Amino acid sequence: MKELAPNTPVIVGVGFYQEHIENPLESLEPYQLMVNAVRNAAEDAGSTALLEQIESISVEQGMWAYRNPGKLIADTLGCPQAKSILADLGVLQLMPLSDLCRAIVAGEQHIGVVTGGEAKYRELRSKITQQPVANTVQPEDTPPPHVHHKSSDPFATDLEAKSGLFMPVELFSIIESALRYHQGLGVEEHRDKIAQLYSGFSDIAVRNPHAWRQESVSAEEIRNPTDKNSMLAFPYTKRHNTQWNVNQSVAIIVCSAAKAMQLGLDSTNWIYPLSAAQSKHVVCLLQQKQLHSHTGTILSGERALALAGVTTQDISAADLYSCFPSSVQSFALDLKLEDACPLSVTGSMAFAGGPYNHGGLDGVARMVEVLRYGEGMPTSNKRVGLVSNLSGIFGKQAVALFSNVPNEKGYGFEDVTAAVAKIDLPLPLNGDYVGSATIVGYTVVFNKDQPSHGIAYCDTPNGERTLVKTHDKTILELMTQEEFCGRVINVIGDGNFSLEA
C-alpha cells in the first residue's frame, strides 16, 4: 500500500450513549445525550484532549427546537470556536459525514464530528408519569448555525394528502406490496419472509451492545398481530416498525490522517471512508414508475462502488436503512446485496432503535466497530462495509462505503442527482379518473385490530397514476388474503373502486 496522503479522512472514534431511565426528571435532554456521545467517541479514539481541537460539529435535526445545537455542544465540550452545522429533516443523514470527509480532503479542516441525539423515551415517560420536562431554550440573540442545510422537498403529492395518506407506515407498506408482487410471492409466503427477516435482525440486535431492545423475537411473534403487536398497515405489525421512543445519541469523529498522527492516535483502530454517492432527485411515491426499485439507489450504488474500487462481492457487511422492511429489501434488490452479505449490523431500527433523524449515523458507527474487529465476517485482511440511507418516502438515496484499508485512489464522492433526474421522470396524476385501472401497490390500514380502509395506487390505460380507497369490509378482507397488485379494478369516481373491471 502506498503512503497515506496527509489529507486522507479517517474515522478515529465512534461514541454511543443511551438511557433507559424510568424517571424523566433524571433523564438527560437531547443535546446532553449528544455531548456524552462525543465524549465517548473521543475516548474511543484514545484522546479526550482532541475535544478542544474540534473544528466543526454537524448535528442532525431531531424532534427538538434548539436554535443552534452545535453551539450548545461546543460550549459544553470546550471547543467554542468550532463551526456549527445543522442538517434539517429531509437532508440525507449521510450527507454531513460526506461533507466532512470532503472538507478534510480539500484541506479546509482537519478534525470534525457528526452527531445526533433524541430523547423521545424521556418525553414518553414524562407523559406517562405526568412529570413535565423541558429542553434548554437558547436566548433569542443566539447566533444561528454557521451552516444550515435545509430541505423543502415535498413529502407527498396533493392527491395523497387529500386522501389522508401521510403516515410512513402506510406508504412503506404500499412499497412492500409492490416488492411482494415483483418477487412473485404469495401473500402468506411473503408475510413469513419479512417476519423471518426481522426475527434475524432481532438476533443481531442482541449482539449489538448499543441496541435499544436486546431480545430475540420469533418470526411468529413479529408476523401475527396480538394485543401488544397490533397490525398497523398490512402486512406490517408494530414489530416491523422503527422504534423511535428512545433516548439515544451517536457521534463520529473524523480526522485527517496527518491530524490523527499528530494526536498520536492508534492507527490500528482507524476506519477509512472509501466513497459515497447520493441522489437528491425527489419523486413522490405516487408518481414513481416503479414502487419497489429506485434509480437513485442503483446509480448511487454503482458510483460508490466504482469510486471505492470494489464490487458487491467485496462487501463484508451492510447496514441498509431499516425504517421498514420494504426499505431494507428495496436497497438489497437495487444494490444486488440480497445474497451477498448480512443486511444489518445494528439489528435494524425496529430493535436497535430508530431515532427520528440519525439512524443512518448509528449504522455507520456500528459498522466502524464491526470493521475494526471483523465481527461475524469471513477472515480477510480487507473488510468493506456498506451503509445506505434514504430520505422521505424513498425520495432521496445515499450509499457510503467504509473499510479497515484505505482507498488507494483516495476518498471519492459523487452527486448523481442530475443523472437520476434524466431517467426518473414523475408520472402524471389524475385524481378525477373513472374507468378501468391496474393496481401497482396497496395496503389495508388498521385501527387497533380492525381494518379501517384500503388504499391502492393504480395505473390508468393512458399512462397516468391515480389513487383509490375503499371501506368495503369484504374487499378489505380480500386485500389481506389475495394479491391485488396487477389486478384490474373499476374506478367509479370520488376515489372509490369496485372489483368489476
Protein Blocks (a to p, Z undefined) as FASTA:
>chain_A
ZZddfklccdfbdcddddddfblklpccfklmmmmmmmmmmmmnopaklmmmpcbdcddd
dfbfbfblmlmmmmmnopakbccddddehiafklmmmmmmmmmmnopambdcddddddfk
mmmmmmmnopacddddddfklccdfbdcddfbdfbdfklmmnopabfklmmmmmmmmmmm
mnopafklmmmmmmmmmmmmmmmmmmmmkbfbdcdddfklmmpccfklccfbdcbdfklp
ccfbbcdddddddddfklmmmnopafklpccdfbdcddfbdcdfklpmblkbcfklmmmm
mmmmmmnopafklpmbdcddffbfklmmmmmmmnopmlmpcfbfnlpjklnopafklmmm
mmmmmmmmmmmnopoiacdfbdcddddddehjhkaccdddddfbdcfkbpadddfklmmm
mmmccddddfkbgcddddfbdcdddehjacfbdcdddddfkopacddddfbfklmmmmmm
bcfehpacddebjhiacfbZZ
